[in-house]
Amino acid sequence: MREIKFRVWDSGYKVMTYPYHINNGRTDKYLMQYTGIHDLHNIEIYEGDLVRMDYPAGYSIYEIRFGFYDNGREYEDVVMGNGWYAVELWAYSHYVEPAKQEIYSFDINGYPFREPFEVIGNIFENAELLEVDHD
């Protein structure tokens, strides 16, 4: 059974905290749950994290989310469900210009997260990683 933990982004103070208890009296805090998995450096993966996966020809950046997912494909390629998933935000290939890719999702408990990937930030503290024009 996985450990249930949370972290909180406080948009007022612009700080990430790992609380022992949750005070829901303020509306400028964003709760993110721990997924139960770690990256290649043994860093815990939370909802809202940005992870990088390297491929022989380049890499992709994914955002970790929770909820209903559907990769938008049909027939035998369809992947849908409810739970932890990742959305490809953009990809870089050595053979083409960096470009934002079509957004699709997949279950983080299956392919391709069996391959090495690493946490490179999160959607609150590292918004610049969501931009296409960097390497």
N, C-alpha and C positions, 0 to 999 in steps of 0.2 A: 504494500500500500504506500502511495506517495505521500510525502510530507505536505501539509497545507500551510502555505506561507503567503504573505502579501508584502508589497511595497507601495508607497504612496508618493505621487508627484504633487508637490504643493506649488501651484502656479503663482500664488501671492509672493512667497519667499524664493521661488525658483530653486527648490532643493528637493532631492529624492531622499525619502526616509524609509526605514525598515522598522515599523512600529510593533510594540508588544500588544497594543490594543488599538482599535479604530474608533476615532471620534468623528461621528458623522454630522456634527453641528455646522461644518463649513462646506460651502459648495465649490470652492476653488481647489479641491483636492481630487486627484484621479487615482482610483484603486486599481492595482495590477496584481494578478495572481501568478504564483510560481507554477511552472509547467510540470515540474518533476523530472526534468532532464537537464543535462549539462552540455556545454560546448567542448571543443577539443582541448581547452585549457582548464577544464573542470569548473567553469563559471556557471552559476545557476541561470537558467533562461526564464524570463518573466514575460508576461503579456506586455506588448509595446516595445519589446527589444527589437533591435535591428541586427540581423545576422548576415554574414558574408559566407558564400559557398564558392570555392574555387574549382574551376574546371580546366582541362588542358588548354582550351582556347580562350579563357577569360574567367569572368566571375559574375555572380548575381547577388543582389541585395534583397533580403526578404524582411517583412515585418511579421512578428508573431502576434496572432490574434486568437480569440476564443469565441465560439458561437457556431452558427450554421455556416457551412462552406459548400461550395459548388465550383468546380473548375471550369464550368461553362462548355464542356465537351459533350459529345454524344456517343451513344452506343457503348462499346467496350472500353473507351477511354474516359468515361465519366467517373468522377470521384466526388462524392458528396456525403455529408454527414453532419454531426454536431459534436463539437469538442475543440481541442487545440488544433490550429492549422497555421500555415504560413502563406503570405501573399508575396509573389515576386513583384517588387516595385520597379526595378530596372536591371538591365544587364549590360555588361561590357564584354566585347569580343575583340581579340587581336586582329580579326579579319574585317570588321566593320566599325563604323563610328559608334560611340556610346549612344544608346537610345533607350527611352522608356519603353518597356515591353508591355504587351497585353497582360493585364492582371489576371492571374489564376491562383487557385489555392490547392493545397494538398495536405493530407494528414501528417503532422510532424512525427507521429509514431511509425511511419512507414517511409518509403522512398520519397525524396532522396536524402532524408536526414540521417540515414545510416552512414553517409559519407561525412568526412570532416567538415565542420563549419564552426564559425566563431562569432561571439557577440562583439559587435563593433560600436555599439551605442544603443540609444533608445529614441523614441519619437519626440520626447520632450527636451532632453539635454543636447541632442545631436541632430537637429532638424536639417542642418547642412548636408547630412548624408543622404537625404531624400532627393537632393538635386542630381541631375543627370550628368552635368559637365565636370566630373572629377574622376580621378583614378587613385 
